[in-house]
Every structure is written in C-alpha cells, then in structure tokens.
C-alpha cells in the first residue's frame, strides 16, 4: 500500500497523508512509528491486462455470460436485473445491468440459470 504524499507535519511526531478515496474511512494523520520508507521492488509491479482497443481507442468489453437474475422493486415498479460477467474482467468485476437492455443488445448471451433450470 502506498506510497502516499505527505501533506503536512502535525506536531513533532505525526504526518497528514494524502490518501486515495478508497481509504477515506481511515484517519489521515499517522504517527512516525507507523510510517516506513518504501524500498522499490520489481515483484510489486502488476502486469497490465491485454486490452483490445477499437480504431478510435475505445475499449468496450463484451459480456460473456449472465450469472444471476434479480429484481429491484421501487414504489410502483419492478425492474428486472441481470448480473453480467464481461470479457477480460474477473468475477468480482461483474455488474448488474437492466435485463431488457442486455437481452436487446446481446440476444445470444448465455444465461447460466436458464441452463440449470432447463436441464
């Protein structure tokens, strides 16, 4: 984790750090005993994923399959949703999408729950 930019010194033994938004739940002032000098190590480098870009340099992943189906209930409306796994992305990066839109744009998309119920 880190390195983080030091914003200011707080007293004689603490520093306020610039933390990224995903760490906004942490207090941003740290005692010097909690800070360490970062030693560069090539094993810390993460290799980028191979991404297929279109001619206009836009990346638009295609869905590979639907892994779940659910509904979102509003006051007077029920909205069908599907959880979609996208090409080149992990299961953790699956997103909930409007079922109608996904089926309209990708009519041949395999729905795992349909396969299980039709067996």
C-alpha beads as a LAMMPS data file, in Angstrom:
LAMMPS data file: protein, C-alpha beads

119 atoms
118 bonds

1 atom types
1 bond types

-500.0 500.0 xlo xhi
-500.0 500.0 ylo yhi
-500.0 500.0 zlo zhi

Masses

1 110.0

Atoms # bond

1 1 1 0.000 0.000 0.000
2 1 1 1.262 3.449 -0.767
3 1 1 3.484 5.393 -1.148
4 1 1 1.378 8.417 -0.209
5 1 1 2.214 12.093 -0.450
6 1 1 2.836 13.861 2.867
7 1 1 0.537 16.882 3.038
8 1 1 1.844 18.395 6.259
9 1 1 3.602 17.700 9.508
10 1 1 1.285 17.573 12.526
11 1 1 3.236 18.375 15.660
12 1 1 6.705 16.889 16.016
13 1 1 5.895 13.190 15.503
14 1 1 2.936 12.865 13.100
15 1 1 2.167 13.469 9.425
16 1 1 -1.017 14.017 7.458
17 1 1 -1.019 11.903 4.277
18 1 1 -2.931 12.276 1.006
19 1 1 -4.954 9.054 0.970
20 1 1 -6.881 7.787 -2.076
21 1 1 -10.721 7.845 -2.000
22 1 1 -10.947 4.081 -1.320
23 1 1 -9.190 4.727 2.018
24 1 1 -11.478 7.614 3.008
25 1 1 -12.677 5.643 6.042
26 1 1 -9.162 5.875 7.573
27 1 1 -7.848 8.739 9.660
28 1 1 -5.267 10.559 7.516
29 1 1 -2.810 11.503 10.307
30 1 1 -0.161 8.907 11.214
31 1 1 2.469 8.743 13.964
32 1 1 6.017 8.427 12.586
33 1 1 6.358 4.950 14.126
34 1 1 3.659 3.746 11.675
35 1 1 5.463 5.046 8.571
36 1 1 8.153 3.137 6.663
37 1 1 10.493 4.122 3.837
38 1 1 9.441 2.407 0.611
39 1 1 12.120 0.233 -0.993
40 1 1 11.457 -0.333 -4.689
41 1 1 10.897 -3.975 -5.646
42 1 1 10.003 -5.269 -9.127
43 1 1 7.833 -8.004 -7.595
44 1 1 5.421 -5.224 -6.534
45 1 1 4.730 -4.321 -10.172
46 1 1 1.457 -5.669 -11.554
47 1 1 1.490 -6.582 -15.244
48 1 1 -1.277 -4.829 -17.195
49 1 1 -4.034 -6.881 -18.798
50 1 1 -4.096 -7.163 -22.560
51 1 1 -6.868 -4.886 -23.816
52 1 1 -8.345 -4.896 -27.317
53 1 1 -8.874 -1.297 -28.466
54 1 1 -11.021 -0.213 -31.389
55 1 1 -9.624 2.156 -34.044
56 1 1 -10.940 5.167 -32.113
57 1 1 -9.097 3.901 -28.973
58 1 1 -12.304 2.947 -27.149
59 1 1 -12.403 -0.249 -25.105
60 1 1 -15.853 -1.803 -24.953
61 1 1 -15.879 -5.215 -23.267
62 1 1 -18.466 -7.748 -24.411
63 1 1 -20.489 -9.757 -21.919
64 1 1 -19.567 -13.439 -21.711
65 1 1 -22.470 -14.710 -19.615
66 1 1 -25.225 -13.895 -17.161
67 1 1 -24.569 -15.367 -13.724
68 1 1 -27.565 -14.147 -11.741
69 1 1 -31.009 -12.649 -12.133
70 1 1 -32.749 -10.362 -9.619
71 1 1 -35.330 -7.599 -9.381
72 1 1 -35.216 -4.100 -7.951
73 1 1 -38.554 -3.026 -6.506
74 1 1 -39.450 0.641 -6.497
75 1 1 -42.725 2.110 -5.189
76 1 1 -44.837 1.138 -8.181
77 1 1 -42.381 -0.619 -10.465
78 1 1 -40.351 -3.828 -10.572
79 1 1 -37.108 -3.654 -12.583
80 1 1 -35.583 -6.965 -13.762
81 1 1 -31.768 -7.031 -13.476
82 1 1 -29.083 -9.493 -14.545
83 1 1 -25.526 -9.846 -13.231
84 1 1 -23.124 -9.969 -16.185
85 1 1 -19.532 -11.187 -16.435
86 1 1 -17.622 -9.145 -19.016
87 1 1 -14.902 -10.396 -21.373
88 1 1 -11.418 -9.974 -19.906
89 1 1 -12.712 -8.989 -16.460
90 1 1 -12.856 -11.036 -13.268
91 1 1 -15.931 -12.372 -11.476
92 1 1 -15.520 -9.612 -8.871
93 1 1 -15.944 -7.052 -11.662
94 1 1 -19.339 -8.449 -12.753
95 1 1 -22.002 -5.750 -12.941
96 1 1 -25.768 -5.579 -12.552
97 1 1 -27.470 -4.415 -15.727
98 1 1 -31.040 -3.927 -16.919
99 1 1 -32.184 -7.314 -18.219
100 1 1 -34.130 -5.778 -21.110
101 1 1 -31.092 -3.807 -22.347
102 1 1 -28.687 -6.748 -22.102
103 1 1 -31.043 -9.104 -23.956
104 1 1 -31.735 -6.460 -26.621
105 1 1 -28.036 -5.711 -27.233
106 1 1 -26.772 -9.297 -26.819
107 1 1 -29.593 -11.731 -27.752
108 1 1 -27.249 -14.759 -27.900
109 1 1 -25.858 -14.273 -24.397
110 1 1 -25.928 -17.482 -22.326
111 1 1 -27.807 -17.283 -19.032
112 1 1 -26.402 -19.866 -16.606
113 1 1 -29.589 -20.003 -14.512
114 1 1 -31.647 -20.817 -17.646
115 1 1 -29.264 -23.669 -18.474
116 1 1 -29.613 -25.088 -14.957
117 1 1 -33.431 -24.902 -14.979
118 1 1 -33.731 -26.427 -18.473
119 1 1 -31.548 -29.471 -17.689

Bonds

1 1 1 2
2 1 2 3
3 1 3 4
4 1 4 5
5 1 5 6
6 1 6 7
7 1 7 8
8 1 8 9
9 1 9 10
10 1 10 11
11 1 11 12
12 1 12 13
13 1 13 14
14 1 14 15
15 1 15 16
16 1 16 17
17 1 17 18
18 1 18 19
19 1 19 20
20 1 20 21
21 1 21 22
22 1 22 23
23 1 23 24
24 1 24 25
25 1 25 26
26 1 26 27
27 1 27 28
28 1 28 29
29 1 29 30
30 1 30 31
31 1 31 32
32 1 32 33
33 1 33 34
34 1 34 35
35 1 35 36
36 1 36 37
37 1 37 38
38 1 38 39
39 1 39 40
40 1 40 41
41 1 41 42
42 1 42 43
43 1 43 44
44 1 44 45
45 1 45 46
46 1 46 47
47 1 47 48
48 1 48 49
49 1 49 50
50 1 50 51
51 1 51 52
52 1 52 53
53 1 53 54
54 1 54 55
55 1 55 56
56 1 56 57
57 1 57 58
58 1 58 59
59 1 59 60
60 1 60 61
61 1 61 62
62 1 62 63
63 1 63 64
64 1 64 65
65 1 65 66
66 1 66 67
67 1 67 68
68 1 68 69
69 1 69 70
70 1 70 71
71 1 71 72
72 1 72 73
73 1 73 74
74 1 74 75
75 1 75 76
76 1 76 77
77 1 77 78
78 1 78 79
79 1 79 80
80 1 80 81
81 1 81 82
82 1 82 83
83 1 83 84
84 1 84 85
85 1 85 86
86 1 86 87
87 1 87 88
88 1 88 89
89 1 89 90
90 1 90 91
91 1 91 92
92 1 92 93
93 1 93 94
94 1 94 95
95 1 95 96
96 1 96 97
97 1 97 98
98 1 98 99
99 1 99 100
100 1 100 101
101 1 101 102
102 1 102 103
103 1 103 104
104 1 104 105
105 1 105 106
106 1 106 107
107 1 107 108
108 1 108 109
109 1 109 110
110 1 110 111
111 1 111 112
112 1 112 113
113 1 113 114
114 1 114 115
115 1 115 116
116 1 116 117
117 1 117 118
118 1 118 119
